[in-house]
Amino acid sequence: MGRITADQQWMETAFTMAKRGTCPRRQVGAVLVDTNGRFMSSGRNGPPRGSPHCIDTPCPGAGQKSGEGLHLCEAVHAEVNSLLQCHDVDDIETAYCTDSPCVDCTKMLLNTSCKRIVFRREYPHSKSREWWTRAGREWVKYDGAIDTE
């Protein structure tokens, strides 16, 4: 058995984080890594602290299609939760996300030193990629192996 790549390691970690997500629409995980490839923080999507989980008490956005009705969804996105846990957003090199970030999360990541977003599934917001790459940053769809068992 060979050594897994850093991208595989952190993507698997993001998918593990997603398993704790409580949004019935989509379980998303995110991991932030520094320039040396070291873990900085992680997050998953779910309600704000003290609010009921949508899998128990669905919010008004729970029945919306993916990418739509975001203003009705009460979940805090995985990328935001990972940024809230990060000690220094000026040290972020890569954001590993199960799903490419929505436009709001992309704007937040653009306001950090993050240079790469690596994701597995494409989210239905094409502006995210446009804004990210226009800023000269790397947008990577990860198609490699993921062991999520």
C-alpha positions in Angstrom: 0.0 0.0 0.0 1.5 3.4 -1.0 1.4 6.7 0.7 -1.7 8.8 0.0 -1.3 12.3 -1.3 -1.9 15.4 0.8 -5.0 16.2 -1.3 -6.4 12.7 -0.6 -5.7 13.0 3.1 -7.5 16.4 3.5 -10.4 15.5 1.2 -11.0 12.4 3.3 -10.9 14.6 6.4 -13.4 17.0 4.8 -15.8 14.1 4.0 -15.4 12.8 7.6 -16.4 16.3 8.8 -19.4 16.3 6.5 -20.8 13.2 8.2 -21.5 15.5 11.3 -23.5 18.0 9.1 -27.2 18.3 10.0 -28.6 20.0 7.0 -31.0 17.7 5.2 -30.2 19.3 1.8 -26.5 18.7 1.8 -23.8 17.5 4.2 -20.7 19.5 3.6 -17.3 19.5 5.3 -14.3 21.9 5.0 -10.7 21.7 6.1 -8.2 24.6 6.1 -4.5 23.8 5.7 -1.4 26.1 5.9 1.5 26.5 3.5 3.4 23.6 5.2 0.4 21.3 4.7 -0.6 21.4 8.3 -4.1 21.3 9.6 -5.5 24.7 10.7 -9.2 24.2 11.3 -12.3 22.4 10.0 -16.0 22.9 9.8 -19.3 21.3 8.7 -22.6 22.8 7.9 -25.2 23.1 10.6 -27.3 25.6 12.5 -25.9 28.4 14.6 -25.0 27.5 18.2 -28.1 26.8 20.3 -30.4 26.4 17.4 -32.2 23.1 16.6 -30.6 20.9 14.0 -32.6 20.8 10.7 -32.6 17.0 10.7 -34.7 17.3 13.9 -36.6 20.5 13.2 -36.4 21.5 9.5 -35.8 25.1 8.8 -37.7 27.0 6.1 -35.0 26.3 3.6 -34.9 22.5 4.2 -37.1 21.7 1.3 -35.4 24.0 -1.3 -33.4 22.7 -4.2 -29.6 22.7 -3.9 -28.2 26.2 -4.6 -31.7 27.8 -4.3 -33.4 29.5 -1.3 -30.2 30.1 0.5 -31.8 33.1 2.3 -34.3 30.6 3.9 -31.6 28.1 5.0 -30.5 28.5 8.6 -27.3 26.5 8.3 -23.9 28.0 8.7 -21.8 26.7 5.9 -18.8 24.4 6.5 -16.4 27.0 5.0 -17.7 29.7 7.4 -17.5 27.4 10.4 -13.9 26.5 9.5 -13.0 30.2 9.1 -14.5 30.9 12.5 -12.2 28.3 14.1 -9.1 29.4 12.2 -6.5 31.2 14.4 -4.9 33.2 11.5 -6.7 33.5 8.1 -3.5 35.0 6.7 -1.8 31.6 6.9 -4.4 29.6 4.9 -2.9 28.0 1.8 -5.7 25.6 0.8 -9.3 25.0 1.6 -10.5 21.4 1.1 -14.2 21.3 0.6 -16.5 18.4 -0.2 -18.4 20.8 -2.4 -17.2 23.9 -4.2 -18.1 26.9 -2.2 -21.2 29.0 -2.8 -20.7 32.7 -3.7 -20.9 33.9 -0.1 -18.3 31.4 1.1 -16.1 32.2 -1.9 -16.2 35.9 -1.0 -15.1 35.1 2.5 -12.3 32.9 1.4 -11.2 35.6 -1.1 -10.7 37.8 2.0 -8.0 35.4 3.3 -4.6 34.3 2.0 -6.1 31.0 0.6 -4.7 30.3 -2.8 -6.3 27.0 -3.6 -9.8 25.5 -3.3 -9.9 21.8 -3.7 -13.3 20.1 -3.9 -15.0 16.9 -5.0 -18.6 18.0 -6.1 -19.5 21.1 -8.1 -22.0 23.4 -6.4 -24.5 25.2 -8.7 -23.0 28.7 -8.4 -20.8 29.4 -11.5 -19.9 32.9 -10.2 -17.8 31.3 -7.4 -15.3 29.8 -9.8 -15.3 33.0 -12.0 -14.5 35.2 -9.0 -11.9 32.9 -7.6 -9.9 32.4 -10.8 -10.2 36.0 -11.7 -8.3 36.7 -8.5 -5.5 34.4 -9.8 -6.3 31.6 -7.4 -6.4 27.9 -8.1 -9.8 26.1 -8.4 -9.3 22.3 -8.3 -11.9 19.6 -8.8 -10.5 16.6 -7.0 -11.2 13.3 -8.9 -8.8 11.1 -7.0 -9.6 8.3 -4.6 -11.4 9.0 -1.4 -11.8 6.4 1.3 -14.8 7.6 3.4 -15.6 4.3 5.1 
